[in-house]
């Protein structure tokens, strides 16, 4: 009997849309009064100011030609075309496509792959040294450019190498996938996670970086030490590995474990230096020049363009202009699913009447109902509950950008009503979204990584659970600290 497959994210969103349409016939519209400061810089909404429209449930039509109202069949188009270049959905969609294309070119040049091969080749005499270095690099990749699906290819590359060096398949997954998820979860500048969530929550993009950098360093060091402890233990006695039997496949395929530097040359070194310099430039622009979505996308496009031009020069690893164009198109195309989810999720928000607190909508009534149940809880407890809610939602929507588009329009104003800063709401989202991808079978990346390492999911779950619990405890601690210091 064939196992039932997990529904696609778009299928889930379709059923959510049907539920929201039903709610529009049952829940009356409501609105809040908005108070602005004398300079008009900040706006606040109080729970007590809520009032129903008095016209009963508005209902959602099948189709509406009025651009100010959204019918069920209008939702996909209206969601995809809403917003501006600075906001969801148009701004974020353009942002995703441009950055996806730029990193598509960078990864297609092979400079990152050859750099890692060269690093491993130089540490073969003392293989334990490579473990913390790889963990740090992949965590940095997750934090800076949201490395996730790319780890599948690296596990294919590193699993036989790690077994040859005396480790196991789990070590390969730790230094690649787990490290990247740690970086993804605690990032201060991940364009596919933090930047999108902050943009939707109307928080300055890439703001609050100082606190997140401290969090990233802490999580990375803890993960690195855990991985180093495990790797040393397995290196001393490989038979202690839970996947010792399945690693026999790699032991019998030793000739495939190429430890050569892969002809890492001056061009690869220069490309990696340009990438590092470009990322530093983006950080400078965000911190000192208040760059937002359009500027950040432009800088990443420039980084990809400059590195691409470098590989047009004659010599080894040369990459033709046509090949780079295909890599850009493929990189952008790989994010089409995320783009569609962003647009569709925005359409769901429009089905509920949008996010304007002063305009009567079903969304406002739902927010008032949820906030009324949480308002009497301590702010810290409410923030923790947000983390668990995001973790549960991640089982159904394991896409970071998709979950941000789906949940942040609701969570951000909900946080306002119950006294949780929007920056803390984003923090709860990024931690809840990313960490649970270490265990959920609905994550295509996790299942792909485990397949590449030939690790059964049940074996992985039993093994990773203690580390997962530790990371969740750390996440709760940092959220508690963020609430205590008024992180905003």
C-alpha positions in Angstrom: 0.0 0.0 0.0 1.4 3.4 -1.0 2.2 5.8 1.8 0.1 9.0 1.9 2.1 12.0 0.8 2.2 15.3 2.7 0.0 17.9 0.9 1.9 20.5 -1.0 2.0 23.9 0.6 -0.2 25.4 -2.1 -2.8 22.7 -1.5 -2.7 23.6 2.2 -3.1 27.3 1.4 -6.1 26.5 -0.8 -7.9 24.7 2.0 -7.0 27.6 4.4 -8.6 29.9 1.9 -11.8 27.9 1.9 -11.8 28.1 5.7 -11.3 31.8 5.6 -14.2 32.3 3.1 -16.4 30.3 5.5 -15.3 32.5 8.4 -16.2 35.6 6.4 -19.9 34.4 6.5 -19.7 33.7 10.3 -17.5 36.4 11.8 -18.5 40.1 11.8 -16.1 42.8 10.7 -14.5 45.0 13.3 -12.1 47.9 13.5 -9.7 49.6 16.0 -9.0 53.2 16.7 -5.4 54.2 15.9 -3.6 56.8 17.9 -0.6 58.6 16.5 2.1 60.5 18.4 2.3 64.3 17.8 4.9 63.9 15.1 3.0 61.1 13.4 6.0 58.8 13.5 4.4 55.9 15.5 0.9 54.5 15.6 -0.6 52.5 18.4 -3.7 50.4 18.6 -5.4 49.6 21.9 -7.5 46.5 22.6 -10.2 48.5 24.2 -10.8 50.6 21.1 -12.2 47.7 19.1 -15.7 47.9 17.8 -17.9 45.8 15.5 -19.1 47.4 12.3 -22.8 46.5 13.1 -23.4 45.2 9.6 -22.9 41.5 10.4 -20.5 39.1 8.7 -19.4 40.6 5.3 -19.1 37.3 3.4 -16.6 36.8 0.6 -17.9 36.8 -3.0 -16.7 34.2 -5.5 -15.4 37.1 -7.7 -15.2 40.8 -7.2 -14.2 43.3 -9.9 -13.6 46.1 -7.2 -9.8 46.3 -6.7 -10.5 47.4 -3.1 -12.2 44.1 -2.3 -11.0 40.6 -2.9 -13.2 37.6 -4.0 -12.1 34.0 -3.7 -11.1 33.7 -7.3 -9.4 37.1 -7.2 -7.1 36.2 -4.3 -4.1 34.7 -6.2 -3.8 37.7 -8.5 -4.5 40.3 -5.9 -2.0 38.7 -3.5 0.7 38.5 -6.1 0.3 42.1 -7.2 -0.3 43.8 -3.9 2.1 46.1 -2.0 4.9 48.2 -3.3 8.6 47.8 -4.0 9.2 48.2 -0.3 6.7 45.7 1.0 4.8 42.5 0.4 4.1 41.1 -2.0 5.6 42.8 -5.0 8.7 44.0 -3.2 9.4 40.7 -1.6 8.8 38.7 -4.8 11.3 40.9 -6.7 13.7 40.6 -3.8 13.5 36.7 -3.8 13.9 36.4 -7.6 16.9 38.7 -7.8 18.8 37.3 -4.9 17.9 33.7 -5.9 19.4 34.4 -9.4 22.5 36.0 -8.0 23.3 33.1 -5.7 22.4 30.7 -8.5 25.4 32.2 -10.4 27.7 32.1 -7.4 27.0 28.5 -6.6 27.1 27.5 -10.3 30.7 28.7 -10.5 31.7 26.0 -8.1 34.0 28.3 -6.0 32.2 27.4 -2.8 32.4 23.7 -3.5 36.1 23.8 -4.5 36.9 25.9 -1.5 35.4 23.4 0.9 37.3 20.5 -0.9 40.5 22.4 -0.6 39.9 23.0 3.1 39.2 19.3 3.8 42.3 18.3 1.8 44.6 20.4 3.9 43.3 19.0 7.2 43.3 15.3 6.3 46.2 14.6 8.6 44.2 15.8 11.7 40.7 15.3 10.5 39.0 16.3 13.7 40.1 19.9 13.0 37.8 20.1 10.0 34.7 19.5 12.0 34.4 22.8 13.8 35.6 24.7 10.8 32.9 23.2 8.5 30.2 23.7 11.2 31.2 27.4 11.4 31.2 27.9 7.7 27.8 26.3 7.1 26.3 28.1 10.0 27.6 31.4 8.5 26.1 30.4 5.1 22.8 29.8 6.8 22.9 33.1 8.5 24.1 35.2 5.6 22.3 33.8 2.6 19.9 31.2 3.9 21.8 28.1 2.8 19.3 25.3 3.1 18.5 23.1 0.0 22.2 23.5 -1.1 23.2 21.3 1.9 21.8 18.2 0.1 24.5 18.5 -2.5 27.2 19.0 0.1 26.0 16.0 2.1 26.3 13.9 -1.1 29.9 15.2 -1.4 30.9 15.0 2.3 29.2 11.8 3.6 31.7 9.4 1.9 34.6 11.8 2.9 33.5 11.9 6.5 33.3 8.1 6.6 36.7 7.8 5.0 38.1 10.2 7.7 36.8 7.9 10.4 33.5 9.7 11.2 30.0 8.8 10.1 27.0 10.0 8.0 25.5 11.8 11.0 28.7 13.9 11.3 28.3 14.9 7.7 24.7 16.0 8.3 25.8 17.9 11.5 28.5 20.0 9.9 26.2 20.8 6.9 22.5 20.7 7.4 22.3 21.1 11.2 24.9 23.9 11.1 23.0 25.7 8.3 19.7 25.4 10.2 21.4 26.9 13.3 22.6 29.8 11.2 19.2 30.1 9.5 17.4 30.2 12.8 19.6 32.8 14.5 20.5 34.9 11.5 20.7 38.7 11.6 20.5 39.2 7.8 19.1 36.1 6.1 17.2 37.5 3.1 14.7 34.6 3.0 13.8 34.6 6.6 14.6 37.7 8.8 14.4 40.2 6.0 11.0 39.0 4.7 9.5 38.7 8.2 10.7 42.2 9.2 9.5 43.7 5.9 6.0 42.2 6.4 6.0 43.2 10.1 7.0 46.7 9.1 10.1 46.5 11.1 13.2 48.1 9.6 14.8 45.4 7.5 17.9 43.8 9.1 17.4 45.9 12.3 18.3 44.5 15.7 21.4 42.9 14.3 23.5 43.2 17.5 21.2 41.0 19.6 20.9 38.4 16.8 24.7 38.3 16.2 25.2 37.4 19.9 22.5 34.8 19.6 24.1 33.3 16.4 27.5 33.2 18.1 26.0 31.4 21.1 24.0 28.8 19.1 27.0 28.2 16.7 29.5 27.6 19.5 27.1 25.2 21.3 26.4 23.4 18.1 30.0 23.3 17.2 31.1 21.9 20.6 28.3 19.3 20.5 29.4 18.2 17.0 33.1 18.1 18.0 32.3 16.0 21.0 30.3 13.5 18.9 32.8 13.4 16.1 35.7 12.7 18.5 33.6 9.9 20.1 32.9 8.3 16.7 36.4 8.8 15.5 37.7 6.9 18.5 35.2 4.0 18.0 33.2 4.1 14.7 31.0 1.2 15.8 29.3 3.5 18.4 27.6 5.2 15.5 23.8 4.6 15.2 24.3 4.5 11.4 27.4 2.3 11.4 25.6 -0.4 9.3 24.2 2.0 6.8 27.6 3.7 6.5 28.9 0.4 5.1 27.7 1.7 1.7 30.2 4.5 1.9 33.0 2.3 3.2 32.5 0.0 0.2 32.6 3.1 -2.1 35.8 4.7 -0.8 37.0 5.5 -4.3 34.2 8.1 -4.6 35.5 10.0 -1.6 37.7 12.5 -3.4 39.8 14.6 -1.0 41.7 16.5 -3.6 41.5 20.3 -3.6 39.5 20.2 -6.8 41.9 22.6 -8.5 41.1 25.5 -6.2 42.9 28.4 -7.8 43.4 32.1 -7.6 40.1 32.9 -9.2 38.1 30.8 -6.7 40.0 32.5 -3.8 39.3 36.0 -5.3 35.6 35.1 -5.8 35.2 34.0 -2.2 36.9 37.2 -1.1 34.6 39.3 -3.3 31.6 37.5 -1.8 32.8 38.2 1.8 33.6 41.9 0.9 30.2 42.2 -0.8 28.4 40.9 2.3 30.3 43.3 4.5 29.3 46.1 2.1 25.6 45.1 2.5 25.9 45.1 6.3 27.5 48.6 6.2 24.7 49.9 4.0 22.0 48.5 6.2 23.5 49.8 9.4 24.7 53.3 8.2 22.6 54.1 5.1 19.3 52.5 6.1 19.1 50.4 3.0 15.8 48.6 2.5 14.6 45.8 0.2 15.4 47.5 -3.2 18.9 48.5 -2.2 19.7 45.1 -0.6 18.5 43.3 -3.7 20.6 45.5 -5.9 23.8 44.9 -3.9 23.4 41.1 -4.0 22.8 41.3 -7.7 26.0 43.3 -8.1 27.9 40.7 -6.1 26.6 37.9 -8.4 27.4 40.0 -11.5 31.0 40.8 -10.4 31.8 37.2 -9.6 30.2 36.1 -12.8 32.4 38.5 -14.8 35.4 37.1 -13.0 34.6 33.6 -14.3 34.2 34.9 -17.9 38.0 35.3 -18.0 40.0 32.5 -19.8 41.4 29.7 -17.8 40.2 26.7 -15.7 36.6 26.8 -14.4 35.7 29.5 -17.0 31.9 29.8 -17.2 30.4 31.2 -20.4 27.9 34.1 -20.4 25.1 31.7 -21.6 25.9 29.3 -18.7 25.7 32.1 -16.2 22.4 33.3 -17.7 21.0 29.8 -17.3 22.4 29.7 -13.7 20.7 33.0 -12.9 17.4 31.8 -14.4 17.7 28.5 -12.6 18.5 30.2 -9.3 15.6 32.5 -9.6 13.4 29.7 -10.8 14.2 27.6 -7.8 12.4 30.3 -5.7 9.2 30.3 -7.8 7.5 28.1 -5.2 8.4 30.6 -2.5 7.2 33.4 -4.7 3.9 31.7 -5.2 3.5 31.0 -1.5 4.2 34.7 -0.7 1.6 35.9 -3.2 -1.0 33.3 -2.2 -0.5 33.9 1.5 -1.0 37.7 0.9 -4.2 36.8 -0.9 -5.4 35.0 2.2 -4.9 38.2 4.2 -6.9 40.1 1.6 -9.7 37.6 1.9 -10.0 38.6 5.5 -10.2 42.3 4.6 -6.5 43.2 4.9 -4.4 44.5 7.8 -5.6 48.1 8.2 -6.8 48.3 11.8 -9.1 51.3 11.0 -11.0 49.5 8.2 -13.7 47.1 9.3 -12.5 43.6 8.6 -12.8 40.0 9.7 -9.0 40.1 10.3 -9.4 42.7 13.0 -12.1 40.7 14.7 -9.9 37.6 14.7 -7.0 39.6 16.1 -9.2 41.0 18.9 -10.5 37.6 19.8 -7.0 36.1 20.0 -5.6 39.1 21.9 -8.4 39.0 24.4 -7.3 35.4 25.4 -3.6 36.4 25.7 -3.7 39.9 27.1 -3.8 38.7 30.7 -0.8 36.5 30.3 2.7 37.8 31.0 4.4 39.3 28.0 7.2 36.6 28.2 4.7 33.8 28.2 2.9 35.3 25.2 6.2 35.5 23.3 7.0 31.9 24.2 3.5 30.8 22.9 4.3 32.6 19.7 7.4 30.4 19.3 5.4 27.2 19.8 2.6 28.4 17.4 5.2 29.1 14.7 6.8 25.7 15.4 3.5 23.9 14.9 2.7 25.8 11.8 6.1 24.8 10.4 4.9 21.2 10.3 2.4 22.3 7.6 4.4 25.1 6.0 8.1 24.3 6.2 9.1 27.1 3.9 10.6 30.0 5.8 9.5 32.7 3.3 6.1 31.1 2.9 5.5 30.9 6.7 6.6 34.5 7.1 4.1 35.6 4.5 1.3 33.4 6.0 1.8 34.2 9.7 3.5 37.6 10.1 0.4 39.6 8.9 -1.4 38.1 11.9 1.3 37.7 14.5 2.7 41.3 14.1 -0.5 43.2 15.0 -1.4 40.5 17.5 1.9 41.2 19.3 1.0 44.9 19.3 -2.3 44.2 21.0 -0.8 42.0 23.7 2.3 44.1 24.3 4.9 42.0 22.5 7.4 44.1 20.5 7.3 43.4 16.7 11.0 42.6 16.8 10.4 39.9 19.4 7.5 38.6 17.2 9.9 38.2 14.3 12.5 36.6 16.6 9.8 34.0 17.7 9.0 33.4 14.1 12.6 32.8 12.9 13.4 30.4 15.8 10.1 28.5 15.6 10.3 28.2 11.8 13.9 27.1 11.5 14.7 24.8 14.4 11.7 22.5 13.9 13.1 21.8 10.4 15.7 19.6 12.1 13.0 17.0 12.9 9.8 17.4 10.8 9.3 14.8 8.0 7.4 17.4 6.0 10.7 19.3 5.3 11.9 18.3 1.9 15.4 19.4 2.6 15.7 17.3 5.8 14.4 14.2 4.0 16.7 14.9 1.0 19.7 15.3 3.3 18.9 12.1 5.2 18.4 10.3 1.9 21.8 11.5 0.7 23.4 10.3 4.0 21.4 7.0 3.9 20.0 7.7 7.4 16.5 6.5 8.3 14.3 9.3 9.6 13.3 7.3 12.8 16.9 6.7 13.6 17.7 10.4 13.0 14.8 11.5 15.2 15.9 9.4 18.2 19.4 10.7 17.8 18.8 14.4 17.3 16.0 14.8 19.9 18.4 15.7 22.9 20.1 18.4 20.8 16.8 19.7 19.5 15.4 20.0 23.0 18.6 21.9 24.0 18.3 24.3 21.1 14.6 25.0 21.9 15.5 25.7 25.5 18.1 28.2 24.3 15.6 29.7 21.9 13.1 30.2 24.9 16.0 31.8 26.9 16.9 34.3 24.2 13.2 35.2 23.6 12.9 35.7 27.4 15.9 38.0 27.4 14.6 39.9 24.4 11.3 40.6 26.2 13.2 41.6 29.4 15.4 44.1 27.7 12.6 45.5 25.5 14.2 44.3 22.2 12.8 46.5 19.4 
